[in-house]
Amino acid sequence: MRYISSMSLRFKTIMIAMITSTLALTTSGVFFSLYDYQSAHKKADQEFRVIATILADRSTVALEFLDQESATDNLASLDAHKAITMACLYDANDALFASFKRNSYNLHRCSANLPEFVPNKVDLFQEVREPVIFDDAVIGTLYLLIDQGDLRETMFLHITTSIIIIIITLFFTFLLAVRLQAFVTVPIRKLQDTAIKIRQSDNYSLRADKTTEDELGNLVDAFNGMVAKIEHDNVALRDSEERFRTLTASSPIGVFQTDEDGQYTYVNARWREITNIYDIHLTQESWIKTLHPEERFQVLSKWRDSLEKGGEFRMEYRMLRDDGEDVNVICHAKPLYEGNGEITGYLGSLSDISELKSVQLQLEQLALYDPLTKLANRHLFRNRLEKAIKHAEREGAMIALLFLDIDHFKKINDTMGHDQGDELLKAIAHRLRFCTRPGDTVARMGGDEFTILVPEIHTDHEADAIARKVLDVLKVPIRLTGLEVIITTSIGISVGLKDAEDANALMKNADLAMYRAKARGRDNYQFFSDEMNVELTRQLAMEAELRIALQQDQFELYYQPQVDLNTGKLIGYEALLRWIHPEKGFIPPSDFIPVAEDSGLILPLGEWVLRSACQHIKQFTERGLLPKDGHVAVNISPRQFHDANLVTVISDLISTTGIESQQLEVEITESLLMENVDSTIATLNMLKQLGIILAIDDFGTGYSSLNYLKRLPIHVLKVDRSFVMDIPKDKDDMEITSAVIAMAHKLGLRVVAEGVEIIEQADFLKENQCDFVQGYYYGKPMSVADLYENIRNFDQWHSSTTGG
Ligand SMILES: Nc1nc2c(ncn2[C@@H]2O[C@H](COP(=O)(O)O[C@H]3[C@@H](O)[C@H](n4cnc5c(=O)[nH]c(N)nc54)O[C@@H]3COP(=O)(O)O)[C@@H](O)[C@H]2O)c(=O)[nH]1
């Protein structure tokens, strides 16, 4: 079959025609020869039987009368029939009676007796036996032997003629087939030649000639149509490729194409710029050489993996170019497929993302690191803390978390200026790094708060040692431009997973411990303890109770008189808040004010105090308990002071209660002044514009500088009780107090001395021109009812209480 399929169409067409003709002619020749032979044979047989019947009939008389001569003559009439070779007449006993033979050369002779009949005998001669009947009795048999040679000869002649005719016909058929096949093969050959020409010349504008209008003509049309489509597609492809080349040539992205083995077949100019490879014969090896040694293995194995699996290649990697430049790139290559689905190569892009990477790094730096100190920021610290907790859970290890707050940093920052403050923070960060090991994390949480995470400790002593080291190292004077600063810090330590098992709790515990360190005089460290937690629980319980107290009106204002030292007259009161708990009784403000401050409850509570104080001012004025130009001082906590609504609240209260604004004095603590200086001054100015009196409370306990005080729009300075209480025993306190009074006067401020308990203190203050005093010596804070009871006439009441 394969042999046949490889034969030329021309040969096959001729062969088909020849085989078909041969088969048709042979079949019909053989059929007709046989038919002819059979017909001739049948006809001869009938003829000889008729002759035999007639002859037998004629021989009846000769046999009956035993007339051999007549019988022989009778038989001799057969001479006219050439095919009858021999005729024998047998009598009733089958004995030869008369005979005839063609000639003396005839080999056949009649046998003496009638030959026995042999059925299905095949011979060149045919026998005919005809009974001779007389009166319905067989009196003899006529036996004829007929030579069939003529019949056969005729048949052979017919066959021979047929064969000759077949051969001649086949010959003409061949000539005709050879001629006719050209109608099929020539257009096909032409089509083939055109196809070959197109293929060799890549000239798709060529077309095959259409010579017929039959199926071959249709084939040519279809072929030409197909070529036209290819030509059109080629043009489109060329245009597209042209556009691609033009585009890639000026593309800011490197573009490359490789074969299926990864060898470069095309790169654009940008690709060369990025890789710094300008070899004309570009190989994969030249690209491999540009890969950064640290990443070469990963890049190559991924690239080879993509080649083997026929998958996409997408990777971000570094290159170390031969000019020494470190370039970050992102490479993306996709396989190109042939029509049969096989990969023919890769088309890819190469982008220089160095700038992006550095921006990303900067962003990461910004997102995870504190821009000033370059320490980890809150997020990164939190992240590392959570990882350390997980590690500790798995390994059963301990972690230490140190929470640091620089002591009085705000004061230092405000005094030295923010630039120096920043330098100081950087120096602190540097020292903290020095105190830790590579696996530890030092973070700046914001402001002057730092944390240290030690991810693996074995005993508390290790955390203890780090804390000591930090305290010592930070205490070493820090030299800034033009000055030297000594700083201390307060450190809270929580140990995981002993004190707490999650990041929030550990942070909270360390924070709590840090506050304990602050409370214990700063410049020390404290480990978190359960007792701190108890304290926290207590504070939370108190917070809940404070909310109820606010709803149930469990608060009351007490008033402590303030006296003019020169005249001895009452000039006003300080309003002091009291919480009368229905079960616990009196709870001092020093206990609940910090809780209210921390929880934010100070805002509604402080507003309540202001409203009550304004209402009382109104009542006191009406009942003559407040002298003309007298005032009531109200304490404002830091959080309340920084509340955006404070000025509006006070302004509304003054107008709704109908008091004079100068009858209200607002006391803010000195420590508050050290935070947000600008906004503090702005708020003070707004309050001053309302016409109220502004006083600085607890003066001397903070770190206010004179320069700083000068900028503040305040009227009164209250010398803290801690300076007054040891007068006259403590000479230092006396000196400080007199200096503060003198300084305040120079700044145009009036001075109130707090906590005056004895006459010596009053005398000392008077000698030093202190303006006003307040203290148990003049009167303890008292309820409004007591006030009405006691101060009907202040002068009388004062002399009765002081004995003066
Ligand atoms: N934000 C607010 N703070 C308030 C309010 N009411 C009070 N406070 C602050 O609570 C702190 C404690 O106050 P308190 O227990 O009322 O103590 C005051 C006086 O009773 C006490 N004092 C006065 N004279 C003497 C004395 O001669 N000896 C002595 N041992 N104590 C005396 O001093 C406190 C007044 O201090 P100060 O406010 O600094 O003038 C206290 O800090 C209050 O400020 C409030 O409504 N809001």
Ligand as a Chemical Component Dictionary entry (heavy atoms), coordinates in Angstrom:
data_LIG
# 
_chem_comp.id                   LIG 
_chem_comp.type                 NON-POLYMER 
_chem_comp.pdbx_formal_charge   0 
_chem_comp.three_letter_code    LIG 
# 
loop_
_chem_comp_atom.comp_id 
_chem_comp_atom.atom_id 
_chem_comp_atom.alt_atom_id 
_chem_comp_atom.type_symbol 
_chem_comp_atom.charge 
_chem_comp_atom.model_Cartn_x 
_chem_comp_atom.model_Cartn_y 
_chem_comp_atom.model_Cartn_z 
_chem_comp_atom.pdbx_ordinal 
LIG N1  N1  N 0 -8.430  68.668 88.317  1  
LIG C1  C1  C 0 -8.890  68.827 89.515  2  
LIG N2  N2  N 0 -8.111  68.584 90.548  3  
LIG C2  C2  C 0 -8.592  68.732 91.760  4  
LIG C3  C3  C 0 -9.895  69.130 91.976  5  
LIG N3  N3  N 0 -10.087 69.185 93.344  6  
LIG C4  C4  C 0 -8.954  68.831 93.879  7  
LIG N4  N4  N 0 -8.040  68.566 92.954  8  
LIG C5  C5  C 0 -6.668  68.184 93.092  9  
LIG O1  O1  O 0 -6.573  67.099 93.957  10 
LIG C6  C6  C 0 -5.361  67.183 94.689  11 
LIG C7  C7  C 0 -5.665  66.950 96.140  12 
LIG O2  O2  O 0 -6.589  67.906 96.555  13 
LIG P1  P1  P 0 -7.103  67.941 98.011  14 
LIG O3  O3  O 0 -7.057  66.609 98.633  15 
LIG O4  O4  O 0 -8.387  68.675 97.955  16 
LIG O5  O5  O 0 -6.007  68.821 98.680  17 
LIG C8  C8  C 0 -6.036  70.229 98.569  18 
LIG C9  C9  C 0 -6.092  70.910 99.932  19 
LIG O6  O6  O 0 -6.962  70.259 100.775 20 
LIG C10 C10 C 0 -4.680  70.769 100.368 21 
LIG N5  N5  N 0 -4.282  71.793 101.370 22 
LIG C11 C11 C 0 -4.629  73.089 101.383 23 
LIG N6  N6  N 0 -4.039  73.706 102.478 24 
LIG C12 C12 C 0 -3.340  72.784 103.141 25 
LIG C13 C13 C 0 -2.529  72.775 104.309 26 
LIG O7  O7  O 0 -2.351  73.831 104.967 27 
LIG N7  N7  N 0 -1.957  71.623 104.668 28 
LIG C14 C14 C 0 -2.193  70.446 103.919 29 
LIG N8  N8  N 0 -1.596  69.334 104.360 30 
LIG N9  N9  N 0 -2.935  70.436 102.838 31 
LIG C15 C15 C 0 -3.501  71.565 102.425 32 
LIG O8  O8  O 0 -3.916  71.002 99.181  33 
LIG C16 C16 C 0 -4.700  70.642 98.026  34 
LIG C17 C17 C 0 -4.826  71.833 97.156  35 
LIG O9  O9  O 0 -3.787  71.780 96.256  36 
LIG P2  P2  P 0 -3.716  72.653 94.998  37 
LIG O10 O10 O 0 -4.824  72.212 94.026  38 
LIG O11 O11 O 0 -2.396  72.364 94.432  39 
LIG O12 O12 O 0 -3.929  74.034 95.414  40 
LIG C18 C18 C 0 -4.788  68.544 94.448  41 
LIG O13 O13 O 0 -3.732  68.467 93.590  42 
LIG C19 C19 C 0 -5.898  69.279 93.808  43 
LIG O14 O14 O 0 -5.442  70.239 92.895  44 
LIG C20 C20 C 0 -10.710 69.416 90.869  45 
LIG O15 O15 O 0 -11.863 69.816 91.001  46 
LIG N10 N10 N 0 -10.170 69.242 89.656  47 
# 
loop_
_chem_comp_bond.comp_id 
_chem_comp_bond.atom_id_1 
_chem_comp_bond.atom_id_2 
_chem_comp_bond.value_order 
_chem_comp_bond.pdbx_ordinal 
LIG N1  C1  SING 1  
LIG C1  N2  DOUB 2  
LIG C1  N10 SING 3  
LIG N2  C2  SING 4  
LIG C2  C3  DOUB 5  
LIG C2  N4  SING 6  
LIG C3  N3  SING 7  
LIG C3  C20 SING 8  
LIG N3  C4  DOUB 9  
LIG C4  N4  SING 10 
LIG N4  C5  SING 11 
LIG C5  O1  SING 12 
LIG C5  C19 SING 13 
LIG O1  C6  SING 14 
LIG C6  C7  SING 15 
LIG C6  C18 SING 16 
LIG C7  O2  SING 17 
LIG O2  P1  SING 18 
LIG P1  O3  DOUB 19 
LIG P1  O4  SING 20 
LIG P1  O5  SING 21 
LIG O5  C8  SING 22 
LIG C8  C9  SING 23 
LIG C8  C16 SING 24 
LIG C9  O6  SING 25 
LIG C9  C10 SING 26 
LIG C10 N5  SING 27 
LIG C10 O8  SING 28 
LIG N5  C11 SING 29 
LIG N5  C15 SING 30 
LIG C11 N6  DOUB 31 
LIG N6  C12 SING 32 
LIG C12 C13 SING 33 
LIG C12 C15 DOUB 34 
LIG C13 O7  DOUB 35 
LIG C13 N7  SING 36 
LIG N7  C14 SING 37 
LIG C14 N8  SING 38 
LIG C14 N9  DOUB 39 
LIG N9  C15 SING 40 
LIG O8  C16 SING 41 
LIG C16 C17 SING 42 
LIG C17 O9  SING 43 
LIG O9  P2  SING 44 
LIG P2  O10 DOUB 45 
LIG P2  O11 SING 46 
LIG P2  O12 SING 47 
LIG C18 O13 SING 48 
LIG C18 C19 SING 49 
LIG C19 O14 SING 50 
LIG C20 O15 DOUB 51 
LIG C20 N10 SING 52 
# 
